Amino acid sequence: MKFYHPYLLILLTLLTGCGKPVEPLPPDGFVAHATLSTNTLLVGDPVTLTLTARHPAGSTIGFPNIGNGKEIVVKGRAPGSRELSKTVLESEENYQLTSFRVGDWTVTTNPVVCTFSGGAQKAQALPELVLHVQSSLSATNATKLSDIKDIIKPPLQISRKLWIFLIIALLALIAGIATLIFLRKPRTILQMPPPEPPHIIARQALAALRGKPWSPEPFFTELSLILRTYLENRFSLNAPESTTEELTRAMSSDTRLEFKEQQTLRNFMTQADLVKFARADAQQDVMQKAFATVEQFVEQTKEEPQPEGKE
């Protein structure tokens, strides 16, 4: 039976360590979190957004783009990563954000994407974080306005009746000159051509895209813009300025779009977001299928001309 001195036992404990065990990952998955240093700030004050993801060793993490240049402004970004264990990594991105517009603004909407060592990808949505931006002005900062001083009369005194007469005469002269110019100028009535139907505009844009060389990120960016512009012109949806989540909610409450059409558009926009924001790759057959999906949707939902005599 071996005997260890108490000091030797303490030294062995310090060398082997007694750290907290690493929490295991879900099967075939990863874990992502988003936190704000504060969600209430004054206009122009900084706030820190921290995005973290624990993922298997050998995989990579694609964090979503933050900020839109209007309500949320990104002042700085600091990425980092560390090894929690031989099989688990932790990636982190710290954003320095601010806002110059008063209101409630959503910070994150797009998902975090993990690309595993085998090439498979999996996305996880982040919780909705909202910044409450308040005005820096308050009632205590208001200054008292001074009373308006009396009007200083000019040295040259002109009677009120003479001023009225001069103004009337000047207005009459201007009216006479304008009438003379209007009567002498030949008048032509221009008839503006009717605006192009939304599906014609979409067809022309698709034809232009078909003639360009296709690369995944530029291709899905332009194809997504063509679809969103068509949705705005055809169904009056604020598609170009909306996120995928906001546009999906708007389509779900529109009775003019069938459920199958909504599902097709939702799948396309999710795929486009993965390519645009997560740098996912797409082969030529995938891009061809996405092009055919948008083209078929435009043809199926185009506005048919009304027969003559009917409203």
C-alpha positions in Angstrom: 0.0 0.0 0.0 1.4 3.3 -1.2 1.5 6.3 1.1 1.4 9.9 -0.2 2.4 12.9 1.7 -0.5 15.5 2.0 1.5 18.2 0.2 2.2 15.8 -2.6 -1.5 15.1 -3.0 -2.2 18.9 -3.2 0.5 19.3 -5.8 -1.0 16.4 -7.9 -4.4 18.0 -7.7 -3.1 21.4 -8.9 -1.3 19.7 -11.8 -4.2 17.6 -13.0 -6.6 20.4 -12.6 -10.2 20.5 -11.3 -11.8 22.6 -14.0 -15.5 22.4 -14.9 -16.2 19.7 -17.5 -17.2 20.8 -21.0 -20.9 20.5 -21.6 -21.5 18.0 -24.5 -22.9 19.2 -27.8 -26.3 17.9 -29.1 -26.0 14.9 -31.6 -24.9 16.1 -35.1 -25.4 19.8 -34.0 -24.0 22.9 -32.4 -25.1 25.6 -29.9 -25.3 29.3 -30.6 -26.1 32.2 -28.3 -26.4 36.0 -28.6 -26.2 38.6 -25.8 -26.3 42.3 -25.5 -24.4 44.3 -22.8 -27.6 46.4 -22.6 -30.7 46.8 -24.7 -31.6 50.4 -23.7 -29.3 53.2 -24.8 -29.3 56.9 -25.7 -28.8 58.0 -29.3 -25.1 57.5 -30.2 -24.1 55.5 -27.1 -22.1 52.2 -27.7 -23.5 48.8 -26.9 -21.7 45.4 -27.2 -23.2 42.4 -29.0 -21.6 39.0 -28.3 -22.3 36.0 -30.6 -20.9 32.7 -29.4 -21.2 29.2 -30.9 -19.9 25.9 -29.5 -19.3 23.4 -32.4 -17.4 20.2 -33.1 -13.7 20.3 -33.9 -13.0 20.5 -37.6 -16.2 22.5 -38.3 -16.5 26.2 -39.1 -19.1 28.8 -38.0 -20.7 31.5 -40.2 -22.2 34.3 -38.1 -24.9 36.5 -39.7 -24.3 40.0 -40.9 -25.1 42.6 -38.3 -26.3 46.2 -38.9 -28.2 47.8 -41.8 -26.5 51.2 -42.1 -29.7 53.0 -41.0 -31.1 52.0 -37.6 -28.2 49.8 -36.4 -24.6 50.9 -37.1 -21.5 48.6 -36.6 -18.5 50.6 -35.2 -16.2 47.6 -34.7 -16.0 43.8 -34.9 -13.6 41.4 -33.1 -13.7 37.7 -33.9 -12.1 35.0 -31.8 -12.0 31.3 -31.0 -10.7 28.8 -28.4 -10.5 25.1 -27.8 -12.8 23.9 -25.0 -11.7 20.3 -25.4 -10.2 18.0 -28.1 -13.6 17.6 -29.7 -15.3 21.0 -28.9 -14.4 24.5 -30.2 -16.0 27.8 -29.2 -16.1 30.7 -31.8 -17.0 34.2 -30.8 -17.7 37.6 -32.4 -17.9 40.8 -30.5 -19.7 43.8 -32.2 -19.6 47.4 -31.1 -23.0 48.8 -32.1 -24.8 52.1 -31.9 -27.8 53.8 -33.3 -28.6 57.4 -34.3 -32.4 56.9 -34.7 -34.9 56.9 -31.8 -37.1 53.7 -31.7 -37.0 50.0 -31.2 -34.7 48.2 -33.7 -34.2 44.4 -34.2 -30.5 43.5 -34.1 -30.4 39.9 -35.4 -32.7 38.1 -37.8 -30.6 35.7 -39.9 -29.4 32.3 -38.5 -26.0 31.1 -37.5 -24.7 28.4 -39.9 -22.3 25.6 -39.0 -20.4 23.8 -41.8 -19.2 20.4 -40.6 -16.0 18.6 -41.7 -17.9 16.4 -44.1 -19.4 19.5 -45.9 -22.9 19.2 -44.4 -24.5 22.4 -43.0 -26.9 23.2 -40.3 -28.5 26.5 -39.3 -29.7 27.7 -35.9 -31.9 30.8 -35.4 -30.8 33.3 -32.8 -33.2 34.9 -30.3 -34.7 38.2 -31.4 -32.7 41.0 -29.8 -34.2 44.5 -29.8 -32.4 47.8 -29.1 -34.5 50.5 -27.4 -32.9 53.7 -28.5 -34.0 56.8 -26.6 -33.5 60.5 -27.2 -30.7 62.3 -25.3 -32.8 65.4 -24.9 -34.8 66.0 -21.7 -36.9 68.7 -20.2 -34.0 69.7 -17.9 -31.8 70.5 -20.9 -34.3 72.9 -22.5 -33.4 76.5 -22.4 -35.9 79.3 -21.8 -36.6 81.4 -24.9 -36.3 85.2 -24.8 -39.2 87.4 -25.6 -39.3 88.8 -29.2 -38.1 92.3 -29.4 -40.1 95.1 -31.1 -39.7 95.6 -34.8 -37.3 98.4 -35.7 -38.9 100.7 -38.2 -36.7 101.7 -41.2 -35.7 105.3 -41.5 -37.7 105.8 -44.7 -41.4 105.8 -43.8 -43.8 104.7 -46.6 -47.5 104.7 -45.9 -49.4 101.4 -45.7 -51.7 102.3 -48.5 -48.8 103.0 -50.8 -47.3 99.5 -49.9 -50.6 97.8 -50.7 -50.9 99.6 -54.0 -47.3 98.7 -55.1 -47.9 95.0 -54.1 -51.1 94.8 -56.1 -49.5 96.5 -59.1 -46.6 94.1 -59.0 -48.9 91.0 -58.8 -51.0 92.3 -61.7 -47.9 92.8 -63.8 -46.6 89.3 -63.1 -50.0 87.8 -63.8 -50.2 89.7 -67.1 -46.8 88.5 -68.3 -47.5 84.9 -67.3 -50.8 85.0 -69.2 -49.2 86.4 -72.3 -46.5 83.8 -72.3 -49.0 81.0 -71.8 -51.3 82.2 -74.6 -48.4 82.5 -77.1 -46.8 79.2 -76.3 -48.1 76.3 -78.3 -49.7 73.7 -76.1 -49.2 70.0 -76.6 -50.8 67.3 -74.5 -48.4 64.5 -73.8 -49.9 61.1 -73.1 -47.8 59.0 -70.9 -47.5 55.4 -71.9 -49.0 52.9 -69.3 -46.4 51.4 -66.9 -45.0 48.0 -67.7 -46.8 45.1 -66.0 -44.8 43.6 -63.1 -44.3 40.3 -64.9 -42.9 42.0 -68.0 -40.3 43.8 -65.8 -39.4 40.5 -64.1 -39.1 38.7 -67.5 -36.7 41.4 -68.8 -34.6 41.2 -65.6 -34.5 37.4 -65.8 -33.4 37.5 -69.4 -30.6 39.8 -68.5 -29.5 37.5 -65.7 -29.6 34.5 -68.0 -27.0 36.1 -70.3 -24.5 36.7 -67.5 -21.9 34.3 -66.2 -23.2 32.7 -62.9 -21.3 32.8 -59.7 -23.2 31.6 -56.5 -23.2 34.8 -54.4 -23.8 37.4 -57.1 -26.3 35.2 -58.8 -28.5 34.6 -55.7 -28.2 38.3 -54.8 -29.5 39.5 -58.2 -32.1 36.7 -58.4 -33.5 37.4 -54.9 -33.7 41.1 -55.9 -35.7 40.3 -59.0 -38.2 38.2 -57.0 -38.6 40.8 -54.2 -39.1 43.6 -56.8 -41.8 41.5 -58.5 -43.5 40.8 -55.1 -43.6 44.5 -54.4 -45.0 45.5 -57.8 -47.4 42.6 -58.1 -48.7 42.1 -54.5 -47.8 45.5 -52.9 -45.5 43.8 -50.4 -42.5 45.8 -49.0 -40.2 43.0 -50.1 -36.9 44.7 -51.0 -36.6 46.4 -47.6 -37.9 43.4 -45.5 -35.9 40.6 -44.0 -36.7 37.0 -44.9 -38.5 36.5 -41.6 -40.6 39.7 -42.1 -41.5 38.8 -45.7 -42.5 35.3 -44.7 -44.9 36.7 -42.1 -46.4 39.1 -44.7 -46.9 36.3 -47.3 -48.6 34.0 -44.8 -51.4 36.6 -44.3 -51.9 37.3 -48.0 -54.8 35.3 -49.4 -53.7 35.9 -53.0 -50.7 33.5 -52.5 -51.5 29.8 -52.1 -49.7 27.8 -49.4 -47.7 25.8 -52.0 -46.4 29.1 -53.5 -45.5 30.5 -50.1 -43.6 27.3 -49.2 -41.7 27.5 -52.6 -40.7 31.1 -52.0 -39.7 30.4 -48.3 -37.4 27.6 -49.4 -35.8 29.7 -52.1 -35.2 32.7 -49.8 -33.7 30.5 -47.2 -31.3 29.0 -49.8 -30.4 32.5 -51.0 -29.6 33.7 -47.5 -27.3 30.7 -46.9 -25.4 31.6 -50.1 -25.3 35.4 -49.5 -24.7 35.6 -45.8 -23.1 32.2 -44.9 -21.0 31.8 -48.0 -22.6 28.5 -48.9 -21.6 27.0 -52.2 -24.0 26.2 -55.0 -23.4 24.2 -58.2 -24.7 25.1 -61.6 -27.7 22.7 -61.4 -28.7 24.3 -58.0 -28.6 27.8 -59.5 -30.5 26.6 -62.6 -33.2 25.1 -60.4 -33.5 28.3 -58.4 -33.7 30.4 -61.6 -36.5 28.1 -62.9 -38.4 28.4 -59.6 -38.5 32.2 -59.8 -39.3 32.1 -63.5 -42.2 29.7 -63.0 -43.6 31.7 -60.0 -43.7 34.9 -62.1 -45.5 33.1 -64.9 -48.0 31.4 -62.6 -48.9 34.6 -60.6 -48.8 37.2 -63.4 -51.7 39.5 -63.7 -54.1 38.5 -66.5 -55.6 41.3 -68.6 -59.3 42.0 -68.0 -61.7 41.4 -70.9 -63.0 44.6 -72.5 -66.3 45.9 -71.0 -65.6 44.4 -67.5 -63.9 46.1 -64.5 
